Amino acid sequence: MHVPAWVIIVSLVGFVRLYLRAGRRWLAWAVVGVRTLSLILNFGFSPNINFREITAVRHIPFLGESVSLAEGVANWWMLVAQLSLLLLVIFVTDAAITVWRRGDRPPLLLSIVFFVVAATADAVLITWGIISMPLTASLFYQGIVAAMGYELSYDLFRAAQLAKQFQASEAALRESEARVSQAANAAKLGLWLWNIQDDELWVTEQWRELFGFAQSEPVSFDRVLQVVHPEDRERTKQVLQQMFEGDGGEYENEYRIIRPDGSTRWMVGRGSVELGKTWQTGLRTGGLPRHHTPQTSGGRAQRKRGAFSYGG
């Protein structure tokens, strides 16, 4: 029974350390090391680490059946195996306290502590002959395995649920983007969204047409600034930078862009900036740039509307 016990104890220590991220490392190594030493000693002694000599085998009734119990001279080296059990109790108790303070899975650790203490008490009382019954520590270890299995199964079930929710959210997002794109195209608006943290831009077809970008051409914020007229580029960057460094709010900017055919187009951008709690958490701005021709003495110019916004 020492080999299965070694496997269960090492697995339990690994489960607590790697899965629950609890328990002191030196205690974990102490449990595994002492238990491994007891396993080696078990194969080094005859008949085993529990007895120096077996003098008799007697039969006792147990749960309606007749079972055999060995009697003989106790081997004091079995204290090494029992020391490993004591260290295991300390290890899982310390881990349970850590998890309890985190508020993370306290029922699981409490059940593991209970089964470990019960298995330790069972092994000590029976091997020293205080209780006359067969070793039943395996029953308590089955409880530990059941608790570990339940936790792992629950996480797998939860992961499957989250995957389905993510797929549903992703589908809803794509549908929402499609509706926004259709509405923007119908209104002759060009919409673009900027994820500042990842520097990723999403743009509508109308926006590409408005700013002169090909359908397959990659779009980045730096690339957008390149189409702004050189005389207006620095001022446009300053307007946005002032909004980022302040508390957000509304802005308005008039600038020119240079289209691929070399022609110049005037744009008026109006929008707002929404900042995150910190610079790292992101910021969001939205606006409406409109293509227009400056007014002349001949009258008011015609305007062609577009739109943009970027967010993170």
C-alpha positions as CSV (number, residue, x, y, z in Angstrom):
1,M,0.0,0.0,0.0
2,H,3.0,2.3,0.3
3,V,3.4,2.8,-3.5
4,P,-0.3,3.9,-4.0
5,A,0.0,6.1,-0.9
6,W,3.1,7.7,-2.4
7,V,1.3,8.4,-5.7
8,I,-1.7,9.9,-4.0
9,I,0.4,12.1,-1.6
10,V,2.6,13.4,-4.4
11,S,-0.4,14.1,-6.6
12,L,-2.2,15.9,-3.8
13,V,0.8,18.1,-3.2
14,G,1.1,18.9,-6.9
15,F,-2.6,19.7,-7.1
16,V,-2.4,22.2,-4.2
17,R,0.8,23.9,-5.4
18,L,0.1,24.1,-9.2
19,Y,-3.7,24.2,-9.4
20,L,-4.7,26.0,-6.3
21,R,-1.5,28.1,-6.1
22,A,-1.2,27.6,-2.4
23,G,1.0,26.0,0.2
24,R,4.6,26.7,1.1
25,R,7.2,25.4,-1.4
26,W,9.6,24.1,1.3
27,L,6.7,22.2,3.0
28,A,5.7,20.6,-0.3
29,W,9.3,19.4,-0.9
30,A,9.5,18.2,2.7
31,V,6.3,16.1,2.3
32,V,7.5,14.6,-1.0
33,G,11.0,14.0,0.2
34,V,10.1,12.3,3.5
35,R,7.4,10.2,1.9
36,T,9.9,9.1,-0.8
37,L,12.4,8.1,1.9
38,S,9.8,6.1,3.7
39,L,9.0,4.3,0.4
40,I,12.7,3.4,-0.1
41,L,12.9,2.2,3.5
42,N,9.8,0.1,3.1
43,F,11.6,-1.9,0.3
44,G,14.7,-2.1,2.4
45,F,13.2,-3.7,5.5
46,S,11.8,-7.2,5.8
47,P,8.9,-7.8,5.9
48,N,8.2,-4.0,5.6
49,I,8.6,-0.6,7.3
50,N,5.7,-1.3,9.7
51,F,7.0,-4.6,11.2
52,R,10.4,-5.9,12.2
53,E,8.8,-9.3,12.5
54,I,5.4,-10.8,12.0
55,T,4.5,-13.3,14.7
56,A,0.9,-14.1,13.9
57,V,-2.0,-13.6,11.6
58,R,-5.5,-13.4,13.2
59,H,-8.9,-13.1,11.7
60,I,-11.5,-10.6,12.8
61,P,-15.0,-9.7,11.6
62,F,-15.2,-6.5,9.7
63,L,-18.4,-5.2,8.0
64,G,-19.8,-8.7,7.9
65,E,-16.7,-10.3,6.5
66,S,-13.7,-12.1,8.0
67,V,-10.4,-10.2,7.4
68,S,-6.8,-11.0,8.4
69,L,-4.6,-8.8,10.5
70,A,-0.9,-9.2,11.0
71,E,0.6,-9.1,14.5
72,G,4.2,-8.7,15.3
73,V,7.1,-6.5,16.5
74,A,6.6,-2.9,15.4
75,N,9.3,-1.2,13.4
76,W,10.2,2.2,14.7
77,W,11.2,3.3,11.2
78,M,7.5,3.6,10.3
79,L,7.7,6.9,12.2
80,V,9.3,8.3,9.0
81,A,6.1,7.4,7.0
82,Q,4.0,8.9,9.7
83,L,6.1,12.0,9.8
84,S,5.3,12.5,6.1
85,L,1.6,12.3,7.0
86,L,2.1,14.9,9.7
87,L,3.9,17.2,7.3
88,L,1.1,16.7,4.8
89,V,-1.5,17.8,7.4
90,I,0.5,20.9,8.1
91,F,1.0,21.6,4.4
92,V,-2.7,21.3,3.4
93,T,-3.8,23.3,6.5
94,D,-1.4,26.1,5.6
95,A,-2.7,26.0,2.1
96,A,-6.3,26.1,3.3
97,I,-5.6,29.2,5.4
98,T,-4.0,30.9,2.3
99,V,-7.0,30.0,0.1
100,W,-9.4,31.1,2.8
101,R,-7.8,34.5,3.0
102,R,-8.0,34.8,-0.8
103,G,-11.7,33.8,-0.7
104,D,-11.0,31.2,-3.4
105,R,-12.4,27.7,-3.2
106,P,-12.5,27.4,0.7
107,P,-14.9,24.3,0.7
108,L,-12.5,22.3,-1.5
109,L,-9.5,22.9,0.8
110,L,-11.5,22.2,3.9
111,S,-12.7,18.9,2.5
112,I,-9.1,18.0,1.6
113,V,-7.9,18.9,5.1
114,F,-10.6,16.7,6.7
115,F,-9.8,13.7,4.6
116,V,-6.0,14.1,5.1
117,V,-6.4,14.4,8.9
118,A,-8.8,11.4,9.0
119,A,-6.5,9.2,6.9
120,T,-3.5,10.2,9.1
121,A,-5.4,9.4,12.3
122,D,-6.6,6.1,10.8
123,A,-3.0,5.0,9.7
124,V,-1.4,5.9,13.1
125,L,-4.0,4.3,15.3
126,I,-4.1,1.1,13.3
127,T,-0.4,0.6,12.7
128,W,0.4,1.1,16.4
129,G,-2.4,-1.4,17.3
130,I,-4.5,1.1,19.2
131,I,-7.5,0.1,17.0
132,S,-7.9,-3.5,15.8
133,M,-9.1,-3.2,12.2
134,P,-7.7,-3.3,8.7
135,L,-6.2,-0.2,7.2
136,T,-8.9,1.9,5.7
137,A,-6.9,5.0,4.8
138,S,-7.6,4.4,1.1
139,L,-11.3,5.2,1.7
140,F,-10.3,8.7,2.9
141,Y,-7.9,9.1,0.0
142,Q,-10.8,8.3,-2.3
143,G,-12.6,11.3,-0.8
144,I,-9.6,13.5,-1.6
145,V,-9.6,12.2,-5.2
146,A,-13.3,12.8,-5.5
147,A,-12.9,16.4,-4.2
148,M,-10.1,17.0,-6.7
149,G,-12.1,15.5,-9.5
150,Y,-15.1,17.6,-8.7
151,E,-13.1,20.8,-8.8
152,L,-11.4,19.9,-12.1
153,S,-14.7,18.9,-13.6
154,Y,-16.4,22.1,-12.5
155,D,-13.7,24.2,-14.0
156,L,-14.0,22.3,-17.3
157,F,-17.8,22.8,-17.3
158,R,-17.3,26.5,-16.5
159,A,-14.7,26.8,-19.3
160,A,-17.2,25.3,-21.7
161,Q,-19.9,27.8,-20.6
162,L,-17.5,30.7,-21.0
163,A,-16.5,29.5,-24.4
164,K,-20.1,29.5,-25.5
165,Q,-20.7,32.9,-24.0
166,F,-17.7,34.3,-25.8
167,Q,-18.8,32.9,-29.1
168,A,-22.3,34.4,-28.6
169,S,-20.7,37.8,-27.7
170,E,-18.4,37.6,-30.7
171,A,-21.3,36.9,-33.0
172,A,-23.4,39.7,-31.5
173,L,-20.4,42.1,-31.9
174,R,-20.0,41.1,-35.6
175,E,-23.7,41.7,-36.1
176,S,-23.5,45.1,-34.4
177,E,-20.5,46.1,-36.4
178,A,-22.3,45.1,-39.6
179,R,-25.4,47.2,-38.6
180,V,-23.2,50.2,-37.8
181,S,-21.3,49.8,-41.0
182,Q,-24.6,49.6,-43.0
183,A,-26.0,52.7,-41.2
184,A,-22.8,54.7,-41.8
185,N,-22.7,53.8,-45.5
186,A,-26.4,54.7,-45.9
187,A,-25.8,58.1,-44.3
188,K,-22.6,58.6,-46.3
189,L,-20.5,58.6,-43.1
190,G,-17.0,57.1,-42.7
191,L,-16.5,55.4,-39.4
192,W,-13.3,54.2,-37.9
193,L,-12.5,52.6,-34.5
194,W,-9.1,52.7,-33.0
195,N,-7.9,50.2,-30.3
196,I,-5.1,52.4,-28.9
197,Q,-3.4,49.8,-26.8
198,D,-3.0,47.4,-29.7
199,D,-2.8,50.2,-32.4
200,E,-5.5,48.4,-34.4
201,L,-8.0,50.3,-36.6
202,W,-11.3,49.2,-37.9
203,V,-12.8,51.2,-40.7
204,T,-15.9,51.2,-42.9
205,E,-15.9,51.1,-46.7
206,Q,-17.3,54.6,-46.8
207,W,-14.4,55.8,-44.6
208,R,-11.9,54.2,-47.1
209,E,-13.6,56.0,-50.0
210,L,-13.6,59.3,-48.1
211,F,-9.9,59.2,-47.2
212,G,-8.8,57.5,-50.4
213,F,-7.7,54.1,-48.9
214,A,-8.0,50.9,-51.0
215,Q,-10.2,48.1,-49.6
216,S,-7.3,45.8,-48.8
217,E,-4.9,48.5,-47.7
218,P,-3.8,48.2,-44.0
219,V,-4.8,51.2,-41.8
220,S,-2.9,52.5,-38.8
221,F,-3.1,55.8,-37.0
222,D,0.3,56.8,-38.3
223,R,-0.9,55.9,-41.8
224,V,-3.9,58.1,-41.3
225,L,-1.7,61.0,-40.2
226,Q,0.3,60.6,-43.4
227,V,-2.7,61.6,-45.5
228,V,-3.2,64.8,-43.5
229,H,-1.7,67.8,-45.2
230,P,1.8,68.5,-43.8
231,E,0.8,72.0,-42.8
232,D,-2.1,70.6,-40.7
233,R,-0.5,67.4,-39.4
234,E,1.2,68.8,-36.3
235,R,-1.8,70.8,-35.3
236,T,-4.1,67.8,-35.6
237,K,-1.7,65.7,-33.4
238,Q,-1.6,68.5,-30.8
239,V,-5.4,68.7,-30.7
240,L,-5.7,65.0,-29.9
241,Q,-2.7,65.1,-27.6
242,Q,-4.3,67.9,-25.5
243,M,-7.4,65.8,-25.2
244,F,-5.5,62.8,-24.1
245,E,-3.5,64.7,-21.5
246,G,-6.6,66.5,-20.1
247,D,-9.8,65.1,-18.8
248,G,-11.3,64.3,-22.2
249,G,-14.3,66.2,-23.4
250,E,-15.2,67.6,-26.8
251,Y,-13.0,68.8,-29.6
252,E,-13.2,70.3,-33.0
253,N,-10.5,70.4,-35.7
254,E,-10.4,71.6,-39.3
255,Y,-7.7,70.1,-41.5
256,R,-6.9,69.1,-45.0
257,I,-6.1,65.6,-46.4
258,I,-4.3,64.7,-49.6
259,R,-5.9,62.0,-51.6
260,P,-4.0,59.5,-53.8
261,D,-4.7,61.5,-56.9
262,G,-2.9,64.5,-55.3
263,S,-6.1,66.5,-54.8
264,T,-6.7,68.3,-51.4
265,R,-9.9,67.8,-49.4
266,W,-10.9,69.9,-46.5
267,M,-12.3,68.1,-43.4
268,V,-14.0,69.3,-40.2
269,G,-13.8,67.0,-37.3
270,R,-16.0,67.3,-34.2
271,G,-16.1,64.7,-31.4
272,S,-15.4,63.8,-27.8
273,V,-12.7,61.9,-25.9
274,E,-13.5,59.6,-23.0
275,L,-10.4,58.7,-20.9
276,G,-10.0,55.5,-18.8
277,K,-9.1,55.6,-15.1
278,T,-5.4,55.4,-16.0
279,W,-3.5,55.9,-19.3
280,Q,-2.9,52.2,-19.4
281,T,-6.6,51.3,-19.2
282,G,-7.3,53.0,-22.5
283,L,-9.1,56.0,-23.8
284,R,-11.9,56.5,-26.3
285,T,-12.9,59.3,-28.6
286,G,-15.6,59.8,-31.2
287,G,-16.3,62.4,-33.8
288,L,-17.7,63.5,-37.1
289,P,-15.3,64.8,-39.7
290,R,-17.1,66.4,-42.6
291,H,-15.7,66.9,-46.0
292,H,-16.4,70.5,-47.0
293,T,-15.2,73.4,-49.2
294,P,-14.4,76.6,-47.3
295,Q,-16.9,79.4,-47.8
296,T,-16.2,82.0,-50.4
297,S,-17.7,85.2,-51.4
298,G,-19.8,83.3,-53.9
299,G,-21.8,81.7,-51.2
300,R,-21.9,78.6,-49.0
301,A,-20.0,75.6,-50.1
302,Q,-21.6,72.2,-50.5
303,R,-20.6,69.6,-47.8
304,K,-20.1,65.9,-48.0
305,R,-20.4,64.2,-44.7
306,G,-18.1,61.5,-43.2
307,A,-17.5,60.2,-39.7
308,F,-14.8,58.8,-37.6
309,S,-14.2,57.6,-34.1
310,Y,-11.4,55.6,-32.4
311,G,-11.4,53.8,-29.1
312,G,-9.4,51.6,-26.8
